[in-house]
Amino acid sequence: MTGFAAPHYLVSADELAGMVGSNGVRVLDVTTRLTSALENTARSKVFDLGHIPGSVFFDVGSAKGAISDPSAELPWMWPDQDRVNESLRAAGVNDGDRIVIVASTPRSGIDSGTMWCTRAWWTLHHMGLDVAILRGGVEAWARAGHPLAADETPVAPGSVAVTSDGIVGRALIPDVLSALEGAACVVDALSADNYNGIDPGYGPRRGHITGAVNMPYLDLISSETAGFVDADEMGRLLSERGLLDGPVVSYCGGAIAATVVAFCCALMGNDDVGVYDGSLMEWTRDSSLPMTDPSAL
């Protein structure tokens, strides 16, 4: 992973092949195939048909999934420590384990494995765990000639106990407003069409948070499922938008794609980043919060 400031946040398929089956390593598959009701069908439709041997299906994608607050009104909201402990222990994670997040992309352009990998990484990393992402995903694993398994390996309940609530990784409305006053750079991780109000958006108002810059997360990958661009290209894209030089608040529709930009900032050495938890699903509902719709101008 030459050129990245934090190369240990990524592993290659060959590196993972040398780790699979080792004590102290747990591979979590976060592949997501969502229904319109935000239910994840990837276990039966993808994982059970072929996955990295020894990996455990870990449902991050469902609206109230493994690392989301089940009591929140909005989907995918930040979990508490008990929720994370419960989910990780069920997946067989023990204290001190190195966790490797993997995924595939079942439907190109719909079920981006990249953003589910980075969402899992973002939450677990900020909960104080040792976690990395498989670069290129299950697709890269298969291309490298490594085998896939159809049977899930049973795991004993784990003993992990997270010690951090991860709050430093999360931003709320007051943090966004403070950032807009100059405390941080606010970045929209969605497409240019969404940023410019051409797409329908994620709520009653289109466009972007007034003052935000646009860094489409898809520009940071060269292939499906965490096939990140090289360090030179990533550094150029982030630097052009002022995302490597100080505090950043990243957002998208529901705080998933926003973690791609946030992860890339961390990969390049900027750890002063928060992901706006409610993102546009929350922001667009409050007409007092500033938005700009370039398509209406």
C-alpha beads as a LAMMPS data file, in Angstrom:
LAMMPS data file: protein, C-alpha beads

297 atoms
296 bonds

1 atom types
1 bond types

-500.0 500.0 xlo xhi
-500.0 500.0 ylo yhi
-500.0 500.0 zlo zhi

Masses

1 110.0

Atoms # bond

1 1 1 0.000 0.000 0.000
2 1 1 2.825 2.350 -0.989
3 1 1 2.298 6.039 -0.340
4 1 1 -0.530 5.870 2.176
5 1 1 0.112 7.448 5.561
6 1 1 -1.728 4.575 7.299
7 1 1 -1.207 1.533 5.042
8 1 1 -2.212 -0.864 7.839
9 1 1 -5.821 0.223 7.313
10 1 1 -5.821 -1.896 4.128
11 1 1 -4.806 -5.479 3.401
12 1 1 -4.369 -7.166 0.033
13 1 1 -5.970 -10.455 -0.994
14 1 1 -2.637 -12.264 -0.716
15 1 1 -1.974 -10.774 2.711
16 1 1 -5.396 -11.880 3.891
17 1 1 -4.804 -15.378 2.519
18 1 1 -1.851 -15.633 4.887
19 1 1 -4.013 -14.516 7.802
20 1 1 -7.151 -16.618 7.312
21 1 1 -7.475 -19.270 9.974
22 1 1 -4.927 -17.660 12.279
23 1 1 -5.690 -17.131 15.926
24 1 1 -6.393 -13.495 16.659
25 1 1 -7.850 -12.718 13.220
26 1 1 -11.580 -12.396 12.514
27 1 1 -12.878 -11.760 8.978
28 1 1 -16.277 -10.036 8.852
29 1 1 -18.223 -9.991 5.580
30 1 1 -20.416 -6.881 5.347
31 1 1 -21.813 -7.475 1.854
32 1 1 -25.126 -5.673 1.472
33 1 1 -28.040 -6.224 -0.896
34 1 1 -30.847 -3.963 0.280
35 1 1 -34.556 -4.198 -0.327
36 1 1 -36.745 -1.100 -0.576
37 1 1 -37.514 -1.624 3.126
38 1 1 -33.764 -1.396 3.896
39 1 1 -33.487 -5.070 4.791
40 1 1 -30.241 -6.795 3.867
41 1 1 -30.728 -9.985 1.835
42 1 1 -27.026 -10.587 1.166
43 1 1 -26.635 -13.554 3.489
44 1 1 -28.901 -15.847 1.455
45 1 1 -28.430 -14.266 -1.965
46 1 1 -24.652 -13.709 -1.884
47 1 1 -22.734 -14.934 1.170
48 1 1 -24.237 -18.444 1.272
49 1 1 -23.319 -18.941 -2.396
50 1 1 -19.620 -18.266 -1.856
51 1 1 -17.496 -16.345 0.638
52 1 1 -13.952 -16.168 1.977
53 1 1 -13.329 -19.311 4.043
54 1 1 -13.679 -18.649 7.756
55 1 1 -15.434 -15.312 7.280
56 1 1 -18.557 -14.486 9.271
57 1 1 -21.552 -12.668 7.820
58 1 1 -21.923 -9.340 9.643
59 1 1 -25.060 -7.382 8.768
60 1 1 -24.039 -3.743 8.687
61 1 1 -26.387 -2.811 5.838
62 1 1 -29.845 -3.322 7.334
63 1 1 -31.451 -0.135 8.636
64 1 1 -31.123 -1.416 12.199
65 1 1 -28.123 -3.623 11.504
66 1 1 -25.267 -4.892 13.629
67 1 1 -23.680 -1.494 14.265
68 1 1 -26.717 0.790 14.140
69 1 1 -28.940 2.117 16.907
70 1 1 -32.068 -0.089 16.851
71 1 1 -34.136 2.552 18.664
72 1 1 -33.323 5.516 16.393
73 1 1 -35.905 6.997 14.043
74 1 1 -33.456 7.202 11.147
75 1 1 -31.563 4.222 9.734
76 1 1 -27.866 3.520 10.401
77 1 1 -27.503 5.857 13.359
78 1 1 -24.484 5.564 15.645
79 1 1 -24.701 2.602 18.077
80 1 1 -23.817 2.491 21.745
81 1 1 -21.084 0.290 23.201
82 1 1 -23.505 -2.437 24.291
83 1 1 -24.836 -2.802 20.751
84 1 1 -21.328 -3.098 19.305
85 1 1 -20.233 -5.578 21.942
86 1 1 -23.319 -7.732 21.400
87 1 1 -22.876 -7.817 17.615
88 1 1 -19.141 -8.470 17.662
89 1 1 -19.345 -11.160 20.312
90 1 1 -22.008 -12.945 18.243
91 1 1 -19.534 -12.841 15.339
92 1 1 -16.844 -14.470 17.482
93 1 1 -14.625 -11.432 17.987
94 1 1 -12.331 -11.568 21.017
95 1 1 -10.337 -8.884 22.788
96 1 1 -7.173 -8.086 20.857
97 1 1 -8.364 -9.592 17.564
98 1 1 -7.395 -7.992 14.282
99 1 1 -10.625 -7.539 12.363
100 1 1 -10.582 -7.570 8.560
101 1 1 -13.675 -6.165 6.846
102 1 1 -14.547 -7.692 3.472
103 1 1 -17.467 -7.367 1.068
104 1 1 -18.572 -7.825 -2.505
105 1 1 -20.860 -5.657 -4.644
106 1 1 -23.913 -7.729 -5.674
107 1 1 -25.404 -5.111 -8.014
108 1 1 -23.017 -2.597 -9.548
109 1 1 -24.061 0.975 -8.875
110 1 1 -26.616 -0.090 -6.251
111 1 1 -24.974 -2.167 -3.521
112 1 1 -21.532 -0.586 -3.257
113 1 1 -19.412 -2.865 -1.102
114 1 1 -16.975 0.000 -0.664
115 1 1 -19.199 2.158 1.496
116 1 1 -20.336 -0.719 3.700
117 1 1 -16.699 -1.651 4.307
118 1 1 -15.811 1.914 5.249
119 1 1 -18.921 2.315 7.410
120 1 1 -17.949 -0.797 9.368
121 1 1 -14.325 0.349 9.568
122 1 1 -15.293 3.856 10.669
123 1 1 -17.477 2.660 13.523
124 1 1 -15.222 -0.128 14.774
125 1 1 -12.006 1.881 14.434
126 1 1 -13.484 4.690 16.509
127 1 1 -14.647 2.150 19.067
128 1 1 -10.953 1.436 19.636
129 1 1 -10.573 -1.796 17.655
130 1 1 -7.785 -2.974 15.327
131 1 1 -9.551 -3.101 11.971
132 1 1 -8.597 -3.102 8.299
133 1 1 -10.370 -3.395 4.930
134 1 1 -9.656 -5.935 2.188
135 1 1 -8.656 -3.806 -0.788
136 1 1 -10.628 -4.877 -3.842
137 1 1 -13.060 -6.952 -1.795
138 1 1 -14.147 -10.531 -2.371
139 1 1 -13.829 -9.850 -6.109
140 1 1 -10.081 -9.247 -5.700
141 1 1 -9.798 -12.375 -3.541
142 1 1 -11.366 -14.480 -6.301
143 1 1 -9.295 -12.831 -9.060
144 1 1 -6.135 -13.727 -7.124
145 1 1 -7.140 -17.383 -7.319
146 1 1 -8.064 -17.872 -3.679
147 1 1 -10.926 -20.277 -2.913
148 1 1 -14.479 -19.469 -1.895
149 1 1 -16.510 -21.525 0.562
150 1 1 -20.248 -22.219 0.604
151 1 1 -20.479 -23.338 4.223
152 1 1 -20.161 -20.830 7.047
153 1 1 -17.707 -21.860 9.740
154 1 1 -19.415 -21.946 13.168
155 1 1 -17.826 -19.591 15.692
156 1 1 -17.907 -19.588 19.457
157 1 1 -19.186 -16.398 21.120
158 1 1 -16.408 -13.852 21.470
159 1 1 -15.187 -11.878 24.462
160 1 1 -14.517 -8.451 22.963
161 1 1 -15.340 -5.400 25.082
162 1 1 -15.038 -2.037 23.349
163 1 1 -13.757 0.706 25.610
164 1 1 -14.587 3.738 23.480
165 1 1 -17.950 5.145 22.422
166 1 1 -16.414 6.474 19.208
167 1 1 -17.965 9.893 19.598
168 1 1 -14.923 11.563 18.024
169 1 1 -15.895 9.896 14.745
170 1 1 -19.415 11.292 14.703
171 1 1 -20.748 14.786 13.928
172 1 1 -24.180 16.175 14.793
173 1 1 -26.100 19.236 13.564
174 1 1 -24.280 21.691 15.900
175 1 1 -20.946 20.365 14.617
176 1 1 -22.006 20.952 11.021
177 1 1 -23.190 24.491 11.804
178 1 1 -19.912 25.222 13.584
179 1 1 -18.005 23.850 10.609
180 1 1 -19.928 26.124 8.245
181 1 1 -18.778 29.074 10.336
182 1 1 -15.174 28.116 9.662
183 1 1 -14.380 25.441 12.234
184 1 1 -14.006 22.709 9.589
185 1 1 -14.415 21.913 5.911
186 1 1 -17.806 20.370 5.131
187 1 1 -17.723 17.813 2.311
188 1 1 -20.575 16.183 0.377
189 1 1 -19.627 12.602 -0.609
190 1 1 -22.474 12.120 -3.099
191 1 1 -22.447 12.443 -6.878
192 1 1 -22.184 15.776 -8.653
193 1 1 -25.766 15.335 -9.890
194 1 1 -27.016 14.948 -6.332
195 1 1 -24.872 17.862 -5.118
196 1 1 -26.289 20.030 -7.908
197 1 1 -29.925 19.104 -7.217
198 1 1 -30.415 17.131 -10.429
199 1 1 -31.093 13.875 -8.583
200 1 1 -34.131 13.653 -6.275
201 1 1 -31.956 13.585 -3.176
202 1 1 -32.623 12.209 0.295
203 1 1 -35.517 14.196 1.661
204 1 1 -37.862 17.100 0.970
205 1 1 -35.082 19.414 -0.257
206 1 1 -32.587 18.824 -3.074
207 1 1 -28.997 19.935 -3.464
208 1 1 -26.295 20.259 -0.832
209 1 1 -25.567 21.840 2.502
210 1 1 -24.709 25.457 1.766
211 1 1 -20.941 25.922 1.842
212 1 1 -20.065 22.254 1.354
213 1 1 -17.537 21.112 -1.234
214 1 1 -18.224 18.046 -3.366
215 1 1 -15.998 14.950 -3.256
216 1 1 -17.938 12.123 -4.932
217 1 1 -16.907 8.931 -3.172
218 1 1 -16.902 6.999 -6.454
219 1 1 -14.002 9.160 -7.656
220 1 1 -11.887 7.652 -4.865
221 1 1 -12.193 4.085 -6.141
222 1 1 -11.006 2.534 -9.403
223 1 1 -13.006 -0.697 -9.154
224 1 1 -15.963 -2.097 -7.230
225 1 1 -15.640 -2.956 -3.545
226 1 1 -12.826 -0.975 -1.975
227 1 1 -10.672 -0.855 -5.078
228 1 1 -9.232 2.444 -3.912
229 1 1 -7.219 4.650 -6.260
230 1 1 -3.499 4.881 -5.555
231 1 1 -2.094 7.237 -2.950
232 1 1 -0.984 9.897 -5.447
233 1 1 -4.439 10.175 -7.013
234 1 1 -6.210 10.015 -3.670
235 1 1 -3.957 12.686 -2.235
236 1 1 -4.544 14.936 -5.235
237 1 1 -8.342 14.626 -5.068
238 1 1 -8.522 15.244 -1.333
239 1 1 -5.952 18.032 -1.325
240 1 1 -7.731 19.936 -4.110
241 1 1 -10.763 20.153 -1.854
242 1 1 -8.850 21.087 1.286
243 1 1 -9.540 17.779 3.013
244 1 1 -6.005 16.995 4.163
245 1 1 -5.084 20.234 5.898
246 1 1 -7.483 20.466 8.856
247 1 1 -10.799 19.450 10.404
248 1 1 -13.394 17.887 8.099
249 1 1 -17.075 17.012 8.443
250 1 1 -18.281 14.515 5.835
251 1 1 -21.907 13.792 4.961
252 1 1 -24.039 12.042 2.342
253 1 1 -27.631 10.773 2.360
254 1 1 -27.501 8.508 5.399
255 1 1 -23.901 8.598 6.698
256 1 1 -22.721 5.579 4.674
257 1 1 -21.013 6.952 1.534
258 1 1 -19.670 9.766 3.724
259 1 1 -17.441 7.222 5.454
260 1 1 -15.627 6.506 2.173
261 1 1 -14.309 10.062 2.071
262 1 1 -13.643 9.986 5.816
263 1 1 -11.735 6.694 5.531
264 1 1 -9.640 8.025 2.660
265 1 1 -8.763 11.113 4.710
266 1 1 -7.595 8.818 7.524
267 1 1 -5.695 6.635 5.065
268 1 1 -3.846 9.748 3.898
269 1 1 -3.091 10.899 7.454
270 1 1 -5.929 13.275 8.383
271 1 1 -7.633 11.858 11.491
272 1 1 -9.477 15.098 12.315
273 1 1 -12.706 14.020 10.592
274 1 1 -16.286 13.551 11.734
275 1 1 -19.119 11.903 9.809
276 1 1 -22.462 13.695 10.134
277 1 1 -24.665 10.974 11.563
278 1 1 -28.073 12.143 10.296
279 1 1 -26.735 13.499 6.991
280 1 1 -29.273 14.709 4.417
281 1 1 -32.004 12.409 5.710
282 1 1 -32.053 14.608 8.795
283 1 1 -30.810 17.954 7.442
284 1 1 -33.341 18.281 4.602
285 1 1 -36.273 17.965 7.026
286 1 1 -35.463 21.214 8.837
287 1 1 -36.106 24.219 6.610
288 1 1 -34.119 26.455 8.972
289 1 1 -30.906 24.632 8.047
290 1 1 -29.138 26.114 4.985
291 1 1 -29.229 24.249 1.684
292 1 1 -28.391 25.223 -1.862
293 1 1 -30.101 23.718 -4.912
294 1 1 -28.116 24.806 -7.980
295 1 1 -30.750 23.278 -10.278
296 1 1 -33.275 25.828 -9.027
297 1 1 -31.086 28.866 -9.592

Bonds

1 1 1 2
2 1 2 3
3 1 3 4
4 1 4 5
5 1 5 6
6 1 6 7
7 1 7 8
8 1 8 9
9 1 9 10
10 1 10 11
11 1 11 12
12 1 12 13
13 1 13 14
14 1 14 15
15 1 15 16
16 1 16 17
17 1 17 18
18 1 18 19
19 1 19 20
20 1 20 21
21 1 21 22
22 1 22 23
23 1 23 24
24 1 24 25
25 1 25 26
26 1 26 27
27 1 27 28
28 1 28 29
29 1 29 30
30 1 30 31
31 1 31 32
32 1 32 33
33 1 33 34
34 1 34 35
35 1 35 36
36 1 36 37
37 1 37 38
38 1 38 39
39 1 39 40
40 1 40 41
41 1 41 42
42 1 42 43
43 1 43 44
44 1 44 45
45 1 45 46
46 1 46 47
47 1 47 48
48 1 48 49
49 1 49 50
50 1 50 51
51 1 51 52
52 1 52 53
53 1 53 54
54 1 54 55
55 1 55 56
56 1 56 57
57 1 57 58
58 1 58 59
59 1 59 60
60 1 60 61
61 1 61 62
62 1 62 63
63 1 63 64
64 1 64 65
65 1 65 66
66 1 66 67
67 1 67 68
68 1 68 69
69 1 69 70
70 1 70 71
71 1 71 72
72 1 72 73
73 1 73 74
74 1 74 75
75 1 75 76
76 1 76 77
77 1 77 78
78 1 78 79
79 1 79 80
80 1 80 81
81 1 81 82
82 1 82 83
83 1 83 84
84 1 84 85
85 1 85 86
86 1 86 87
87 1 87 88
88 1 88 89
89 1 89 90
90 1 90 91
91 1 91 92
92 1 92 93
93 1 93 94
94 1 94 95
95 1 95 96
96 1 96 97
97 1 97 98
98 1 98 99
99 1 99 100
100 1 100 101
101 1 101 102
102 1 102 103
103 1 103 104
104 1 104 105
105 1 105 106
106 1 106 107
107 1 107 108
108 1 108 109
109 1 109 110
110 1 110 111
111 1 111 112
112 1 112 113
113 1 113 114
114 1 114 115
115 1 115 116
116 1 116 117
117 1 117 118
118 1 118 119
119 1 119 120
120 1 120 121
121 1 121 122
122 1 122 123
123 1 123 124
124 1 124 125
125 1 125 126
126 1 126 127
127 1 127 128
128 1 128 129
129 1 129 130
130 1 130 131
131 1 131 132
132 1 132 133
133 1 133 134
134 1 134 135
135 1 135 136
136 1 136 137
137 1 137 138
138 1 138 139
139 1 139 140
140 1 140 141
141 1 141 142
142 1 142 143
143 1 143 144
144 1 144 145
145 1 145 146
146 1 146 147
147 1 147 148
148 1 148 149
149 1 149 150
150 1 150 151
151 1 151 152
152 1 152 153
153 1 153 154
154 1 154 155
155 1 155 156
156 1 156 157
157 1 157 158
158 1 158 159
159 1 159 160
160 1 160 161
161 1 161 162
162 1 162 163
163 1 163 164
164 1 164 165
165 1 165 166
166 1 166 167
167 1 167 168
168 1 168 169
169 1 169 170
170 1 170 171
171 1 171 172
172 1 172 173
173 1 173 174
174 1 174 175
175 1 175 176
176 1 176 177
177 1 177 178
178 1 178 179
179 1 179 180
180 1 180 181
181 1 181 182
182 1 182 183
183 1 183 184
184 1 184 185
185 1 185 186
186 1 186 187
187 1 187 188
188 1 188 189
189 1 189 190
190 1 190 191
191 1 191 192
192 1 192 193
193 1 193 194
194 1 194 195
195 1 195 196
196 1 196 197
197 1 197 198
198 1 198 199
199 1 199 200
200 1 200 201
201 1 201 202
202 1 202 203
203 1 203 204
204 1 204 205
205 1 205 206
206 1 206 207
207 1 207 208
208 1 208 209
209 1 209 210
210 1 210 211
211 1 211 212
212 1 212 213
213 1 213 214
214 1 214 215
215 1 215 216
216 1 216 217
217 1 217 218
218 1 218 219
219 1 219 220
220 1 220 221
221 1 221 222
222 1 222 223
223 1 223 224
224 1 224 225
225 1 225 226
226 1 226 227
227 1 227 228
228 1 228 229
229 1 229 230
230 1 230 231
231 1 231 232
232 1 232 233
233 1 233 234
234 1 234 235
235 1 235 236
236 1 236 237
237 1 237 238
238 1 238 239
239 1 239 240
240 1 240 241
241 1 241 242
242 1 242 243
243 1 243 244
244 1 244 245
245 1 245 246
246 1 246 247
247 1 247 248
248 1 248 249
249 1 249 250
250 1 250 251
251 1 251 252
252 1 252 253
253 1 253 254
254 1 254 255
255 1 255 256
256 1 256 257
257 1 257 258
258 1 258 259
259 1 259 260
260 1 260 261
261 1 261 262
262 1 262 263
263 1 263 264
264 1 264 265
265 1 265 266
266 1 266 267
267 1 267 268
268 1 268 269
269 1 269 270
270 1 270 271
271 1 271 272
272 1 272 273
273 1 273 274
274 1 274 275
275 1 275 276
276 1 276 277
277 1 277 278
278 1 278 279
279 1 279 280
280 1 280 281
281 1 281 282
282 1 282 283
283 1 283 284
284 1 284 285
285 1 285 286
286 1 286 287
287 1 287 288
288 1 288 289
289 1 289 290
290 1 290 291
291 1 291 292
292 1 292 293
293 1 293 294
294 1 294 295
295 1 295 296
296 1 296 297
